[in-house]
Amino acid sequence: MYNENNSSSQTSETDSEGGTREAKEENIKKEVIFTNEGGSQVPATQTIINPKIEGVIVTAAGANDANVKANIIAAVEAVTGVATHKIQVFSI
């Protein structure tokens, strides 16, 4: 993980003969963030943990129709990877 500082500046100059000059400057400074663990400095890290989907419940208009229900189950399975026996579809 980083502590990031960004700064930018823009300068525009015009000389006596009508000429112009523009200068743009951008500074990016990154510093590693450290934490103290057991008396020593260790770089801080970030971990992203995605939840595990155990089952799915869907309520939908028209779910009384067997074809609509089957299509919803197939779509949910394709998107989530959840087995069809763990998908329940109910009519509104």
C-alpha positions as a LaTeX table, in Angstrom:
\begin{tabular}{lrrr}
\hline
Residue & $x$ (\AA) & $y$ (\AA) & $z$ (\AA) \\
\hline
Met1 & 0.00 & 0.00 & 0.00 \\
Tyr2 & 1.16 & 3.48 & $-0.79$ \\
Asn3 & 0.69 & 6.97 & 0.54 \\
Glu4 & 0.37 & 8.94 & $-2.70$ \\
Asn5 & 0.70 & 12.71 & $-3.12$ \\
Asn6 & $-0.10$ & 14.34 & $-6.46$ \\
Ser7 & 0.52 & 17.96 & $-7.39$ \\
Ser8 & 0.42 & 19.84 & $-10.64$ \\
Ser9 & 1.03 & 23.38 & $-11.82$ \\
Gln10 & 0.57 & 25.24 & $-15.07$ \\
Thr11 & 2.34 & 28.44 & $-16.09$ \\
Ser12 & 1.50 & 30.62 & $-19.06$ \\
Glu13 & 3.82 & 33.46 & $-20.15$ \\
Thr14 & 3.49 & 36.07 & $-22.87$ \\
Asp15 & 6.49 & 38.06 & $-24.11$ \\
Ser16 & 6.53 & 41.62 & $-25.43$ \\
Glu17 & 6.38 & 40.42 & $-29.05$ \\
Gly18 & 3.13 & 38.48 & $-28.53$ \\
Gly19 & 4.67 & 35.01 & $-28.23$ \\
Thr20 & 3.34 & 32.69 & $-25.57$ \\
Arg21 & 4.85 & 29.84 & $-23.65$ \\
Glu22 & 3.00 & 27.31 & $-21.54$ \\
Ala23 & 4.63 & 24.97 & $-19.07$ \\
Lys24 & 2.92 & 22.14 & $-17.23$ \\
Glu25 & 4.49 & 20.33 & $-14.31$ \\
Glu26 & 3.09 & 17.25 & $-12.56$ \\
Asn27 & 4.63 & 15.58 & $-9.53$ \\
Ile28 & 3.60 & 12.19 & $-8.17$ \\
Lys29 & 5.17 & 10.99 & $-4.96$ \\
Lys30 & 4.54 & 7.46 & $-3.63$ \\
Glu31 & 5.74 & 6.26 & $-0.27$ \\
Val32 & 5.37 & 2.72 & 1.05 \\
Ile33 & 3.28 & 2.56 & 4.22 \\
Phe34 & 4.92 & 0.61 & 7.05 \\
Thr35 & 3.45 & $-0.92$ & 10.21 \\
Asn36 & 5.26 & $-1.89$ & 13.38 \\
Glu37 & 5.14 & $-5.62$ & 14.11 \\
Gly38 & 7.26 & $-7.03$ & 16.89 \\
Gly39 & 9.53 & $-4.00$ & 16.98 \\
Ser40 & 10.34 & $-4.00$ & 13.26 \\
Gln41 & 8.78 & $-2.12$ & 10.36 \\
Val42 & 6.90 & $-4.25$ & 7.85 \\
Pro43 & 5.28 & $-2.95$ & 4.63 \\
Ala44 & 1.49 & $-2.76$ & 4.98 \\
Thr45 & $-0.41$ & $-5.05$ & 2.65 \\
Gln46 & $-4.02$ & $-5.24$ & 1.56 \\
Thr47 & $-6.00$ & $-8.41$ & 1.01 \\
Ile48 & $-9.39$ & $-8.56$ & $-0.68$ \\
Ile49 & $-11.53$ & $-11.52$ & 0.35 \\
Asn50 & $-14.55$ & $-12.24$ & $-1.80$ \\
Pro51 & $-17.54$ & $-13.84$ & $-0.10$ \\
Lys52 & $-18.52$ & $-17.41$ & $-1.00$ \\
Ile53 & $-22.08$ & $-17.69$ & $-2.30$ \\
Glu54 & $-23.83$ & $-20.65$ & $-0.64$ \\
Gly55 & $-27.23$ & $-20.26$ & $-2.30$ \\
Val56 & $-29.48$ & $-17.87$ & $-4.21$ \\
Ile57 & $-33.11$ & $-16.79$ & $-3.79$ \\
Val58 & $-34.80$ & $-14.92$ & $-6.64$ \\
Thr59 & $-38.27$ & $-13.35$ & $-6.68$ \\
Ala60 & $-39.56$ & $-12.40$ & $-10.10$ \\
Ala61 & $-42.79$ & $-11.57$ & $-11.88$ \\
Gly62 & $-43.76$ & $-14.41$ & $-14.19$ \\
Ala63 & $-41.81$ & $-17.03$ & $-12.26$ \\
Asn64 & $-44.97$ & $-19.20$ & $-12.20$ \\
Asp65 & $-44.17$ & $-20.11$ & $-15.82$ \\
Ala66 & $-41.83$ & $-23.13$ & $-15.89$ \\
Asn67 & $-39.85$ & $-21.77$ & $-18.88$ \\
Val68 & $-39.27$ & $-18.39$ & $-17.20$ \\
Lys69 & $-38.22$ & $-20.13$ & $-13.99$ \\
Ala70 & $-35.80$ & $-22.41$ & $-15.86$ \\
Asn71 & $-34.29$ & $-19.44$ & $-17.71$ \\
Ile72 & $-33.78$ & $-17.53$ & $-14.46$ \\
Ile73 & $-32.10$ & $-20.54$ & $-12.85$ \\
Ala74 & $-29.82$ & $-21.00$ & $-15.87$ \\
Ala75 & $-28.87$ & $-17.31$ & $-15.86$ \\
Val76 & $-28.08$ & $-17.28$ & $-12.13$ \\
Glu77 & $-26.02$ & $-20.47$ & $-12.48$ \\
Ala78 & $-24.04$ & $-18.99$ & $-15.39$ \\
Val79 & $-23.26$ & $-15.76$ & $-13.55$ \\
Thr80 & $-22.54$ & $-17.10$ & $-10.06$ \\
Gly81 & $-21.46$ & $-20.70$ & $-10.62$ \\
Val82 & $-23.90$ & $-21.82$ & $-7.91$ \\
Ala83 & $-25.33$ & $-25.30$ & $-8.52$ \\
Thr84 & $-28.95$ & $-25.37$ & $-9.72$ \\
His85 & $-30.17$ & $-27.24$ & $-6.62$ \\
Lys86 & $-29.02$ & $-24.25$ & $-4.53$ \\
Ile87 & $-31.10$ & $-21.73$ & $-6.54$ \\
Gln88 & $-34.70$ & $-21.06$ & $-5.54$ \\
Val89 & $-37.01$ & $-18.94$ & $-7.71$ \\
Phe90 & $-40.33$ & $-17.62$ & $-6.39$ \\
Ser91 & $-43.13$ & $-15.66$ & $-8.02$ \\
Ile92 & $-43.94$ & $-12.17$ & $-6.78$ \\
\hline
\end{tabular}
